[in-house]
Amino acid sequence: MIRQIAQRALLLLACTLVAAPPSAAQGAIDVIGLDGKKSAISLAGLERQAFATADAAGIKTTHEGVAVRAVLESAGVPLGDALRGKALARVVIATAVDGYQVAYAIAEVDTAFTDHTILLADTRNGKPLLPDSGPLQIVVPQDKRAARWIRQVTTLEVRQLQ
């Protein structure tokens, strides 16, 4: 009986660790730069933004979080005037806990190129994201379809294309 309880407790702990990576649970995300080095970037202190969206049925939702640009800047990723020539062939790969990935052109996150924002959200309608979406989710409010919205984001990686 005690052995079964211990096994169930270990299983529950393992599921919790898989569902909520340590960095995300602490309000941070891992960023891998061009040099391949990984750093945990805290979301605390970064400017928060909110965006209202509506799905195909017209249901309105408000997501709040920080701009992906702000996270990349905190990690030392070159943006702004540094983005020209070969640097424009960089992409940001967002990876979810299950290995799912979505790519964004580096210029899509840079205010020197666009007025749009790609958001790293941690709340929806004023409440923390549900476990099947969070703790972090990328929201692209200007997209007509939510196909590039990625749930349970754990890592942002900047890569140089050839």
Protein Blocks (a to p, Z undefined) as FASTA:
>chain_A
ZZmmmmmmmmmmmmmmmmmgfklmnopacdddfkopacdddfehpacdddddddfkopac
ddddddfklmmmmnopaehjllgcjllmcccddddfkopacdddfklmpmklbcbdcddd
fbeehiacdfklmmbdcddfkbmbfklpcehifbdcddddZZ
